[in-house]
Amino acid sequence: MFLAQNRRTMRQSNAGDHPVTAGVGGRSMLQPVLLVGVGGSGGKTLRAMRQTLLRKIKQVGWTGDGLPEAWQMLWIDSISVQSADGFSAPLLDGEDYCGLVPPGVTYQALRGSLTTSIQPSERMSATAGWVPESLAINIDKWAFMRTQSRAMGRVIAAAKLARIKTALSRQHAKLVGPTVEAQLADLSGKFGQQSGGMKPPIAFIVSSLAGRTGSGMFLDVVEALRSVDPVYNHPGGIVTILYTPDVFTSVNQTKGVPPNTLG
């Protein structure tokens, strides 16, 4: 289902429509959207999307300082503070970033946090086969952020699942706030859309399959979001956009990517 939704979304994008404003030109009111970027690729995508969306809505007369409350973003990544990482689009607002691992935390500490959160009788079956005893990566210096470590990403997400859910819940709450419908009706009118009859929120989760930490985290993020509100369990409630190895060809970062993507 996710792959089919992803293909439809990418066809819309290739036709020149932005995923958030793809309905512009039709008759229905614009929809509340939660955009979640997981890992470095997902974060860069959100930063570029925010820049593009702000430009589009200001062109039609939007006077707000940022995006409307009905369009929320959340970048979830391993490191505690977001980094530009050589990408030109502006960083997101602080509350739109969820960093999971503070400086100084070791892999063993993360692994210990994960295993102690599981009932002793279930630890073996729950962690066997995917939680390494140790990793030859200096997490204290964040070297793992430049490696293809899907296992590290999965351990981080599982150990910090409560933090992920809290951040997702916070952003979702903004989508159903008291000013959302009025703001969205106003913006819909500027795009020539009909106001009234606001649809439930929809979520887009953007990540890479290239095998870095984001590729190990995104499935847990999907499951965490599904637990935030029943609306995300409905068909089409969550759309995943997953980058495949060919995306990285233009930036000369394909070493080891194709086989790791299939891992």
BAMI-695714 format. One record per residue (C-alpha): residue number from 1; residue in three letters; chain; x, y, z. Coordinates in steps of 0.02 Angstrom, whole numbers, plus 50000, padded with zeros to 5 digits. Layout:
BEGIN
(node NUM "ALA" "A" (X Y Z))
...
***
This chain:
BEGIN
(node 1 "MET" "A" (50000 50000 50000))
(node 2 "PHE" "A" (50139 50122 50047))
(node 3 "LEU" "A" (50230 50092 49882))
(node 4 "ALA" "A" (50072 50121 49781))
(node 5 "GLN" "A" (50037 50281 49877))
(node 6 "ASN" "A" (50218 50332 49852))
(node 7 "ARG" "A" (50206 50309 49663))
(node 8 "ARG" "A" (50048 50414 49655))
(node 9 "THR" "A" (50129 50551 49759))
(node 10 "MET" "A" (50285 50553 49651))
(node 11 "ARG" "A" (50181 50562 49491))
(node 12 "GLN" "A" (50096 50715 49563))
(node 13 "SER" "A" (50264 50790 49605))
(node 14 "ASN" "A" (50333 50753 49432))
(node 15 "ALA" "A" (50183 50841 49357))
(node 16 "GLY" "A" (50233 51000 49448))
(node 17 "ASP" "A" (50115 50985 49596))
(node 18 "HIS" "A" (50181 51004 49773))
(node 19 "PRO" "A" (50117 50862 49886))
(node 20 "VAL" "A" (50040 50989 50006))
(node 21 "THR" "A" (49957 51098 49873))
(node 22 "ALA" "A" (49923 50960 49746))
(node 23 "GLY" "A" (49736 50994 49756))
(node 24 "VAL" "A" (49752 51176 49706))
(node 25 "GLY" "A" (49647 51210 49553))
(node 26 "GLY" "A" (49509 51093 49609))
(node 27 "ARG" "A" (49357 51137 49714))
(node 28 "SER" "A" (49390 51065 49887))
(node 29 "MET" "A" (49468 51155 50034))
(node 30 "LEU" "A" (49653 51129 50069))
(node 31 "GLN" "A" (49690 50991 50195))
(node 32 "PRO" "A" (49786 50989 50360))
(node 33 "VAL" "A" (49954 50903 50331))
(node 34 "LEU" "A" (50090 50836 50445))
(node 35 "LEU" "A" (50258 50822 50356))
(node 36 "VAL" "A" (50383 50710 50445))
(node 37 "GLY" "A" (50564 50695 50388))
(node 38 "VAL" "A" (50667 50551 50457))
(node 39 "GLY" "A" (50856 50557 50450))
(node 40 "GLY" "A" (50966 50675 50350))
(node 41 "SER" "A" (50879 50653 50183))
(node 42 "GLY" "A" (50707 50676 50261))
(node 43 "GLY" "A" (50764 50832 50353))
(node 44 "LYS" "A" (50838 50912 50198))
(node 45 "THR" "A" (50677 50875 50104))
(node 46 "LEU" "A" (50573 50962 50237))
(node 47 "ARG" "A" (50686 51114 50237))
(node 48 "ALA" "A" (50670 51130 50047))
(node 49 "MET" "A" (50481 51102 50055))
(node 50 "ARG" "A" (50459 51236 50188))
(node 51 "GLN" "A" (50556 51360 50081))
(node 52 "THR" "A" (50450 51317 49927))
(node 53 "LEU" "A" (50285 51322 50020))
(node 54 "LEU" "A" (50322 51491 50099))
(node 55 "ARG" "A" (50363 51561 49928))
(node 56 "LYS" "A" (50202 51491 49852))
(node 57 "ILE" "A" (50084 51553 49987))
(node 58 "LYS" "A" (50163 51726 49995))
(node 59 "GLN" "A" (50138 51742 49808))
(node 60 "VAL" "A" (49949 51726 49834))
(node 61 "GLY" "A" (49945 51850 49978))
(node 62 "TRP" "A" (49979 51750 50136))
(node 63 "THR" "A" (50044 51873 50268))
(node 64 "GLY" "A" (50086 51755 50410))
(node 65 "ASP" "A" (50264 51742 50476))
(node 66 "GLY" "A" (50275 51558 50435))
(node 67 "LEU" "A" (50169 51415 50372))
(node 68 "PRO" "A" (49987 51405 50430))
(node 69 "GLU" "A" (49951 51301 50584))
(node 70 "ALA" "A" (49868 51173 50470))
(node 71 "TRP" "A" (50037 51127 50395))
(node 72 "GLN" "A" (50156 51058 50524))
(node 73 "MET" "A" (50331 50988 50503))
(node 74 "LEU" "A" (50437 50876 50612))
(node 75 "TRP" "A" (50615 50822 50574))
(node 76 "ILE" "A" (50667 50669 50674))
(node 77 "ASP" "A" (50853 50629 50675))
(node 78 "SER" "A" (50988 50548 50779))
(node 79 "ILE" "A" (51089 50699 50831))
(node 80 "SER" "A" (51024 50815 50966))
(node 81 "VAL" "A" (51042 50978 50868))
(node 82 "GLN" "A" (50998 50999 50685))
(node 83 "SER" "A" (51139 51038 50566))
(node 84 "ALA" "A" (51140 51127 50397))
(node 85 "ASP" "A" (51255 50989 50331))
(node 86 "GLY" "A" (51305 51092 50180))
(node 87 "PHE" "A" (51125 51113 50121))
(node 88 "SER" "A" (51069 51290 50080))
(node 89 "ALA" "A" (50885 51287 50134))
(node 90 "PRO" "A" (50855 51367 50306))
(node 91 "LEU" "A" (50847 51258 50460))
(node 92 "LEU" "A" (50677 51223 50537))
(node 93 "ASP" "A" (50611 51308 50693))
(node 94 "GLY" "A" (50676 51228 50853))
(node 95 "GLU" "A" (50510 51149 50902))
(node 96 "ASP" "A" (50500 51066 50730))
(node 97 "TYR" "A" (50657 50964 50764))
(node 98 "CYS" "A" (50665 50807 50869))
(node 99 "GLY" "A" (50845 50755 50906))
(node 100 "LEU" "A" (50855 50586 50990))
(node 101 "VAL" "A" (51032 50560 51057))
(node 102 "PRO" "A" (51122 50693 51162))
(node 103 "PRO" "A" (51311 50708 51153))
(node 104 "GLY" "A" (51406 50584 51261))
(node 105 "VAL" "A" (51281 50442 51251))
(node 106 "THR" "A" (51361 50277 51202))
(node 107 "TYR" "A" (51288 50136 51101))
(node 108 "GLN" "A" (51293 50024 51254))
(node 109 "ALA" "A" (51187 50152 51349))
(node 110 "LEU" "A" (51059 50155 51208))
(node 111 "ARG" "A" (51056 49966 51200))
(node 112 "GLY" "A" (51035 49957 51389))
(node 113 "SER" "A" (50892 50082 51385))
(node 114 "LEU" "A" (50805 49978 51252))
(node 115 "THR" "A" (50825 49810 51336))
(node 116 "THR" "A" (50772 49870 51509))
(node 117 "SER" "A" (50611 49938 51434))
(node 118 "ILE" "A" (50563 49760 51385))
(node 119 "GLN" "A" (50498 49630 51506))
(node 120 "PRO" "A" (50642 49511 51554))
(node 121 "SER" "A" (50547 49359 51491))
(node 122 "GLU" "A" (50526 49441 51320))
(node 123 "ARG" "A" (50697 49519 51294))
(node 124 "MET" "A" (50776 49377 51198))
(node 125 "SER" "A" (50634 49357 51073))
(node 126 "ALA" "A" (50611 49545 51055))
(node 127 "THR" "A" (50792 49589 51018))
(node 128 "ALA" "A" (50869 49433 50942))
(node 129 "GLY" "A" (50932 49455 50765))
(node 130 "TRP" "A" (50928 49645 50752))
(node 131 "VAL" "A" (51006 49722 50909))
(node 132 "PRO" "A" (51196 49703 50898))
(node 133 "GLU" "A" (51293 49669 51058))
(node 134 "SER" "A" (51412 49808 51005))
(node 135 "LEU" "A" (51449 49918 50854))
(node 136 "ALA" "A" (51621 49973 50793))
(node 137 "ILE" "A" (51562 50153 50779))
(node 138 "ASN" "A" (51614 50300 50887))
(node 139 "ILE" "A" (51441 50366 50927))
(node 140 "ASP" "A" (51516 50492 51049))
(node 141 "LYS" "A" (51593 50585 50901))
(node 142 "TRP" "A" (51439 50556 50791))
(node 143 "ALA" "A" (51543 50465 50662))
(node 144 "PHE" "A" (51395 50350 50638))
(node 145 "MET" "A" (51299 50491 50553))
(node 146 "ARG" "A" (51415 50472 50403))
(node 147 "THR" "A" (51403 50283 50399))
(node 148 "GLN" "A" (51272 50166 50331))
(node 149 "SER" "A" (51210 50096 50496))
(node 150 "ARG" "A" (51031 50039 50484))
(node 151 "ALA" "A" (51049 49940 50646))
(node 152 "MET" "A" (51103 50096 50740))
(node 153 "GLY" "A" (50951 50190 50677))
(node 154 "ARG" "A" (50834 50052 50730))
(node 155 "VAL" "A" (50908 50041 50904))
(node 156 "ILE" "A" (50898 50230 50925))
(node 157 "ALA" "A" (50716 50237 50870))
(node 158 "ALA" "A" (50664 50091 50979))
(node 159 "ALA" "A" (50755 50160 51131))
(node 160 "LYS" "A" (50682 50334 51106))
(node 161 "LEU" "A" (50508 50285 51048))
(node 162 "ALA" "A" (50422 50380 51188))
(node 163 "ARG" "A" (50514 50540 51138))
(node 164 "ILE" "A" (50465 50514 50956))
(node 165 "LYS" "A" (50282 50489 51001))
(node 166 "THR" "A" (50282 50643 51113))
(node 167 "ALA" "A" (50351 50751 50972))
(node 168 "LEU" "A" (50226 50680 50846))
(node 169 "SER" "A" (50082 50708 50967))
(node 170 "ARG" "A" (50135 50889 50994))
(node 171 "GLN" "A" (50137 50926 50807))
(node 172 "HIS" "A" (49972 50834 50778))
(node 173 "ALA" "A" (49888 50937 50916))
(node 174 "LYS" "A" (49928 51094 50818))
(node 175 "LEU" "A" (49835 51024 50666))
(node 176 "VAL" "A" (49672 51018 50764))
(node 177 "GLY" "A" (49692 51184 50856))
(node 178 "PRO" "A" (49553 51316 50865))
(node 179 "THR" "A" (49625 51429 50728))
(node 180 "VAL" "A" (49666 51294 50600))
(node 181 "GLU" "A" (49504 51289 50502))
(node 182 "ALA" "A" (49491 51479 50488))
(node 183 "GLN" "A" (49671 51494 50430))
(node 184 "LEU" "A" (49652 51354 50304))
(node 185 "ALA" "A" (49488 51426 50238))
(node 186 "ASP" "A" (49575 51594 50213))
(node 187 "LEU" "A" (49722 51515 50122))
(node 188 "SER" "A" (49607 51405 50018))
(node 189 "GLY" "A" (49515 51561 49962))
(node 190 "LYS" "A" (49678 51641 49907))
(node 191 "PHE" "A" (49711 51489 49798))
(node 192 "GLY" "A" (49535 51496 49727))
(node 193 "GLN" "A" (49475 51346 49826))
(node 194 "GLN" "A" (49307 51328 49911))
(node 195 "SER" "A" (49308 51350 50100))
(node 196 "GLY" "A" (49214 51240 50222))
(node 197 "GLY" "A" (49211 51052 50248))
(node 198 "MET" "A" (49390 51033 50308))
(node 199 "LYS" "A" (49456 50856 50287))
(node 200 "PRO" "A" (49550 50759 50422))
(node 201 "PRO" "A" (49740 50775 50429))
(node 202 "ILE" "A" (49853 50673 50317))
(node 203 "ALA" "A" (50036 50634 50352))
(node 204 "PHE" "A" (50184 50620 50234))
(node 205 "ILE" "A" (50338 50530 50301))
(node 206 "VAL" "A" (50497 50560 50201))
(node 207 "SER" "A" (50654 50456 50222))
(node 208 "SER" "A" (50791 50365 50129))
(node 209 "LEU" "A" (50816 50180 50103))
(node 210 "ALA" "A" (51004 50205 50082))
(node 211 "GLY" "A" (51044 50118 50244))
(node 212 "ARG" "A" (51096 50261 50358))
(node 213 "THR" "A" (51014 50289 50525))
(node 214 "GLY" "A" (50854 50362 50449))
(node 215 "SER" "A" (50820 50203 50352))
(node 216 "GLY" "A" (50823 50107 50516))
(node 217 "MET" "A" (50705 50229 50603))
(node 218 "PHE" "A" (50565 50266 50481))
(node 219 "LEU" "A" (50458 50111 50510))
(node 220 "ASP" "A" (50455 50143 50698))
(node 221 "VAL" "A" (50407 50324 50662))
(node 222 "VAL" "A" (50261 50261 50555))
(node 223 "GLU" "A" (50202 50147 50695))
(node 224 "ALA" "A" (50221 50285 50825))
(node 225 "LEU" "A" (50117 50404 50720))
(node 226 "ARG" "A" (49981 50274 50698))
(node 227 "SER" "A" (49965 50268 50887))
(node 228 "VAL" "A" (49946 50458 50901))
(node 229 "ASP" "A" (49773 50470 50823))
(node 230 "PRO" "A" (49654 50347 50735))
(node 231 "VAL" "A" (49650 50460 50582))
(node 232 "TYR" "A" (49823 50395 50534))
(node 233 "ASN" "A" (49759 50215 50531))
(node 234 "HIS" "A" (49635 50251 50393))
(node 235 "PRO" "A" (49680 50207 50212))
(node 236 "GLY" "A" (49783 50351 50144))
(node 237 "GLY" "A" (49809 50425 50317))
(node 238 "ILE" "A" (49998 50404 50301))
(node 239 "VAL" "A" (50094 50418 50139))
(node 240 "THR" "A" (50278 50369 50137))
(node 241 "ILE" "A" (50402 50446 50016))
(node 242 "LEU" "A" (50560 50339 50016))
(node 243 "TYR" "A" (50717 50383 49919))
(node 244 "THR" "A" (50799 50241 49822))
(node 245 "PRO" "A" (50986 50229 49779))
(node 246 "ASP" "A" (50974 50321 49612))
(node 247 "VAL" "A" (50931 50483 49703))
(node 248 "PHE" "A" (51108 50491 49772))
(node 249 "THR" "A" (51196 50473 49604))
(node 250 "SER" "A" (51197 50660 49570))
(node 251 "VAL" "A" (51285 50696 49736))
(node 252 "ASN" "A" (51417 50559 49716))
(node 253 "GLN" "A" (51365 50469 49875))
(node 254 "THR" "A" (51321 50298 49804))
(node 255 "LYS" "A" (51464 50193 49875))
(node 256 "GLY" "A" (51384 50043 49958))
(node 257 "VAL" "A" (51209 50119 49942))
(node 258 "PRO" "A" (51124 49996 49821))
(node 259 "PRO" "A" (51167 49836 49917))
(node 260 "ASN" "A" (51135 49919 50086))
(node 261 "THR" "A" (50964 49977 50026))
(node 262 "LEU" "A" (50916 49796 49998))
(node 263 "GLY" "A" (50981 49743 50170))
***
